[in-house]
Amino acid sequence: MAKILIAEDEPDIRALVKFALEYAGHEIVQAEDGMQAIEMARKAKPELVLMDVRMPKMNGLEACAEMKADNELKDTPVVFLSAHGQEIEVKHGMDAGATAYIFKPFAPDVLIARVSEILEGEA
């Protein structure tokens, strides 16, 4: 299975995502903000990044753009986890380099299925 970085500042959401994806057999690394997400991505070399848009220190859009500018991370899919599905926010995320969005709240089985699709290149 895949190594996945979860970047989410809400501990309960991060724990739910971690539990669901570990249950599906994935290896999980975690970050609490955008700056930590970049640092962890460089160290762990995940196959997928699931990242909240609104985080402290550096938001997800900025972190995604920085990852996409890094030669070692630019091909790593970044999927935003967001409670806000406004068209303009989604456009900004896609412009920053995101592969897809998963909107909160989500059921764990839907999250697992969507992550599988993205990892298989069916985003």
Residue pairs with C-beta under 8 A, 6 or more apart in sequence:
1 24
1 25
1 26
1 27
2 26
2 27
2 46
2 47
2 48
2 115
2 119
3 26
3 27
3 28
3 29
3 44
3 45
3 46
3 47
3 48
4 21
4 26
4 27
4 28
4 29
4 46
4 47
4 48
4 49
4 50
4 115
5 28
5 29
5 30
5 31
5 37
5 40
5 41
5 44
5 46
5 48
5 49
5 50
5 51
6 14
6 17
6 18
6 21
6 28
6 29
6 30
6 31
6 50
6 51
7 30
7 31
7 32
7 33
7 34
7 36
7 37
7 40
7 49
7 50
7 51
7 52
7 55
7 60
7 63
8 14
8 17
8 30
8 31
8 32
8 50
8 51
8 52
8 55
8 81
9 32
9 33
9 52
9 54
9 55
9 56
10 52
13 52
13 81
13 104
14 30
14 32
16 108
17 50
17 81
17 111
18 28
18 30
19 108
20 108
20 109
20 111
20 112
21 28
21 111
21 112
21 115
22 28
23 108
23 112
24 112
24 115
24 116
26 115
29 40
29 44
29 46
30 40
31 37
31 39
31 40
32 55
32 56
33 55
33 56
33 57
33 58
34 51
34 55
34 57
34 58
34 59
34 60
34 62
34 63
35 57
35 58
35 63
36 57
37 49
37 51
37 55
37 58
37 60
37 63
37 67
38 58
38 63
38 66
38 67
38 70
40 46
41 49
41 67
41 73
41 76
42 70
42 72
42 73
45 72
45 76
46 76
47 76
47 77
47 119
48 76
48 77
48 79
48 115
48 118
48 119
49 64
49 67
49 76
49 77
49 78
49 79
50 79
50 81
50 102
50 115
51 60
51 63
51 64
51 78
51 79
51 80
51 81
52 60
52 80
52 81
52 82
53 59
53 60
53 61
53 80
53 81
53 82
53 84
53 89
53 93
54 60
54 82
54 84
55 63
58 66
60 80
60 93
61 92
61 93
61 96
62 96
64 78
64 80
64 93
64 96
64 97
64 98
65 96
65 97
67 73
67 74
67 76
67 78
67 97
68 74
68 78
68 96
68 97
74 97
77 99
77 100
77 118
77 119
77 123
78 97
78 98
78 99
79 98
79 99
79 100
79 101
79 102
79 114
79 115
79 118
79 123
80 93
80 98
80 100
80 101
80 102
81 101
81 102
81 103
81 104
82 89
82 93
82 101
82 102
82 103
82 104
83 103
83 104
83 105
85 101
85 103
90 101
93 101
99 118
99 123
100 114
100 118
100 123
102 111
102 114
106 114
117 123
